[in-house]
Structures are given as structure tokens and as C-alpha cells.
Amino acid sequence: MRTLQPYEPGKPVEELERELGISDSLKLASNENPLGPSPLAVAAIRNAAEGIERYPDGNGFALKQALAELHSFKVENITLGNGSNEILELMARTFVTPVDEVVFSEHGFAVYPLVTRAVGATARVAKANPADHDMPHGDDLAAFESHINDATRLIFIANPNNPTGTWLRHDTLYAFIKSVPGNVLVVVDQAYSEYVQEEDYPDASNWISEFPNLVVTQTFSKIYGIAGVRIGYSISSPEVADLLNRVRQPFNTNHLAQAAALAALSDKAHVIRSREINSLGLQYWVEECAARHLNHIPSVANFISVDVGRPALPVYDALLHEAVIVRPIANYGLPHHLRITIATDEQNQRVLQALDKVLGL
Ligand SMILES: *Cc1c(COP(=O)(O)O)cnc(C)c1O
């Protein structure tokens, strides 16, 4: 346990402002929704606050029912988590033992190595695509495949991936999952799926009935804008859901989070607006990067990883002094990139101005 690297969250705004003596800072380090939560979610929390002397519904029935309807599944296919992070952890705790191996990408989400090592299992890290690939730094499923052996128990794939924003096409991902032995679980982490507008982007939850070893995770932290209350879920075979259900805490998702998620789901207009603003913002960033001859990793998510052409940590630090908080991703093996959450027009412009100043552009 002492060799584990604790997950480094984006710095809380209050902490940073205290440390640097700045105010009015702009945090674009954790891929949060720049529009905030749906007003319906906030109202639902206010309403639900009246009932917090009671334990929450441990089965999250109303929310699971709404999710089952949304995805045309049964309640038995859904597992709620304290953020989808908890589902990722439950997958490791439920299915992986110290003699097993877990496969993920070298630029995979930080939580994958954490939960793997926390259960004492061996991580098998798949090389990503090279920088000159048409999906630079994206997942190379052939590399994943080369790591699969008799000890493999679990595979984590984020689609789109964080922190690259790269994605896997329908046929590629489908063929890979089909090729994986049935006793190996595959988690497809779709935390950013709602942002993706590419025609060839697959919703892997459509394949759940075909592959009992497939688990798809989703979150309310990103496009739904309620990261602060911690709620996410998985879609899987009822057998996998039943096992996760045995291992999870009885009241793993709280009353306010369930109420907020249910309300957020019903506010389709908020989701559509969030997606539209993101899509315009992404386009803006791509153009502005090109104008400055800055490379970036092509992204379909709500963030963009920009190659600042030098070690990114000092650039990150200098941006902090401009009251702009982004994310250095050296810990993801990308020491020259900064990951920046796509925000509103005005905020995007503010980050670019700060970046110009810091880079001397
Ligand atoms: C943000 C993110 C999540 C979501 O985490 P929550 O625990 O649901 O807030 C999951 N996977 C990836 C790849 C992410 O970037």
C-alpha cells in the first residue's frame, strides 16, 4: 500500500486561492460542466434535504428504474455507485485477486492502476498508439490483446479515453470484445459518452446481452454536472450486477445524490445545451491551437490535451498565477501536455489569453 500513488485530484479552488493570494480563479482541471448542474437537480436536492434523517434507499429503486428505461434494460442490469469510480473499484474488489492480472492503456484513467494495485493484482500496461497515428496516443487494442493470458481477469477501456480524448470506433471495439475470453471481464468506461457526436462511436451497452463479461460504466459527474454529490452506475449482465451488489456497501449512494441524478436525467434540454456548448468550444480550441502551431490530441470529449512544446509543469504553475487551473498530465505519461476542460466562450478565451502570456505567444 505504501507504494501506491494517491489519486491527485484537481486542486480545490479555495485552496489554490488561499495559497497564491489570488481570486476569481477559473478551474478547468476536472472536466466539470461549465454550465453547472441542471436547476432541476438543485431543486431536487433542496427538496430531498428534508428527508435526510433517514437512510437512503439502499437499492436506489427510482433511479435504477429511470436508468433502465433510458437504456431499455431491466433494473437487474443496473448497479449504482458512489461515482462511477466506486464501480471501477468494486470490479477489482469483486473479481480480481492477487494472482490475477488487469490490462489497461499506458494513458488510461488513473483509477485503473490504483484499484488494480490496491487489490494486490498485477497491472499489464498496453502501449498506446504512436504520436503520428491518426488517433495519436489512443488505445491500441492489439497491444491490449497481446497482454491477455491465463492470469488476465479484468480489462479497463475508457471510450472516449481520459486524458487523451481519443476514442474507439464501433467495429474495432466490438471485434476486440468478441475476441476476449469469456472468463475475462471487460469494463468500457463511458464517462464522456454523452459528448460524442461521431457517427461511428459505439454505445457498448448495446452489447450487454451478447457479452455477459461486459460491464459499461457511466457517470453523472460530467455532462450531468453533479460531480459533487458522487453518483454513477454500471450496466452489465444481471449476474455481474448481483455480485457487485453483494460487495458494495448497503447504502453506497446517498439520498441527495439519488434525487439529484433522477432530476438531472429528466432535464434533457440541459444535456443538449451542454453538448452544444462543448462542441463549439472544442472547435474553437482546435482552431486556436492551429493558429498558434500548438499540437493537440484530437478529442471527442469535454477536454483537450494541448502539447505546449516544453515540459508542461512550469506552464501549469505559471497559469496558476494567472488564476487559471488546468491539469498537467505527466503522471499519464504525457509530460508536455496540459489537459484543459472545454468551458464557455468567455472562459475559453480567458484561458487562451493566459496561455499566450505564459508561452510568450
Ligand atoms: C471523470 C471520469 C470518471 C467519473 O468518475 P466519477 O467517479 O463518476 O465522478 C470515470 N472515468 C473516467 C475516465 C473519468 O474521466
PDBQT file of the ligand as one rigid body, heavy atoms in Angstrom, charges set to zero:
ROOT
HETATM    1  C1  LIG A 401     -14.357  11.575 -14.637  1.00  0.00    +0.000 C 
HETATM    2  C2  LIG A 401     -14.188  10.152 -15.002  1.00  0.00    +0.000 A 
HETATM    3  C3  LIG A 401     -14.951   9.177 -14.388  1.00  0.00    +0.000 A 
HETATM    4  C4  LIG A 401     -16.079   9.570 -13.470  1.00  0.00    +0.000 C 
HETATM    5  O1  LIG A 401     -15.781   9.473 -12.175  1.00  0.00    +0.000 OA
HETATM    6  P1  LIG A 401     -16.967   9.628 -11.126  1.00  0.00    +0.000 P 
HETATM    7  O2  LIG A 401     -16.464   8.779 -10.015  1.00  0.00    +0.000 OA
HETATM    8  O3  LIG A 401     -18.214   9.070 -11.735  1.00  0.00    +0.000 OA
HETATM    9  O4  LIG A 401     -17.052  11.059 -10.806  1.00  0.00    +0.000 OA
HETATM   10  C5  LIG A 401     -14.788   7.864 -14.732  1.00  0.00    +0.000 A 
HETATM   11  N1  LIG A 401     -13.906   7.517 -15.694  1.00  0.00    +0.000 NA
HETATM   12  C6  LIG A 401     -13.175   8.428 -16.338  1.00  0.00    +0.000 A 
HETATM   13  C7  LIG A 401     -12.279   8.003 -17.423  1.00  0.00    +0.000 C 
HETATM   14  C8  LIG A 401     -13.280   9.773 -15.994  1.00  0.00    +0.000 A 
HETATM   15  O5  LIG A 401     -12.526  10.678 -16.598  1.00  0.00    +0.000 OA
ENDROOT
TORSDOF 0
